Amino acid sequence: MRNNSNTILVTIGIPFFNTEKYLGHAIESVIKQSYSNWELLLMDDGSSDNSVKIAKSYAADDDRIKVFSSGENLGLPKRLNELSSLAKGEYYARMDADDIMHPERIKTQINYLIEHPEVDLLGTGLIAIDGNDRIIGIRKGETKDKYALKDILNGGWSVHPTITGKTSWFKNNKYDENLTRTEDFDLWVRTVNNSTFSKIDFLGLFYREESDLSLKKYIISTKQSFRLYWKNRAIIGIHYVFIFYCTKILKLAIYLLFYYCGLMSFIVKRRSKNLESDLLLYYENILKEVTQSKH
């Protein structure tokens, strides 16, 4: 079934930059969704590899897929704002170009949002995978019907690309385009007191942990975290800001120690818990179905 008028149109937005290795898998996982009334917006940020070519090859075969490419590198927050502005669906789903959707992700989240109209944004759990599509485990984290500011500050909210929500919310609440590594965290801090964020106990995304292992990116994220906490000090409270600064410096020191000792895989594994054998086989089969597809 495609574009059934009885189902709500959902916009899925994927920004990409030099992700030729994974982009096709991300797109395949959208095409294989059980929920079919969607539009997929693929937003290039100045890629120099074959990413745009891959994106356009899918768009040529499916009129639900649209590609936007200006050739400029403007940064992720700018592209995220452009994607939500272009969205035509009643709901908008986030996804990154190196991740893979569970085939029931969109259907599950949309059904929940329809049944809970008070919810603005809905996250899911996730399965961590490495750069070779091997499952690491289930990312740890709790689920709640409504998250508060303290949950956001303690890292308890959902991972960015698992989130689906009302398109109107994304259009009215923009990312800070000066924060290229912490734009999502900043947005949650600024909006959680006037919004309803929920998370369900469903593993809706295969999330590529390997992309988080760059020392340079971690240092940039730390610097930008200092900026966003200070910028939002009136919301957070000055006392908590200084506690955060001390905690973040300690975490950076530990990160550096593990990085130079070659123990980064330990940090990745510590974030997740192992899957039972039957569930592991189930999710491995889903991954194979997507990653072995030939376009």
Summary of the structure (lengths in Angstrom):
residues: 295
radius of gyration: 18.7
end to end distance: 20.2
largest distance: 56.3
contacts: 920
relative contact order: 0.15
helix: 47%
strand: 19%
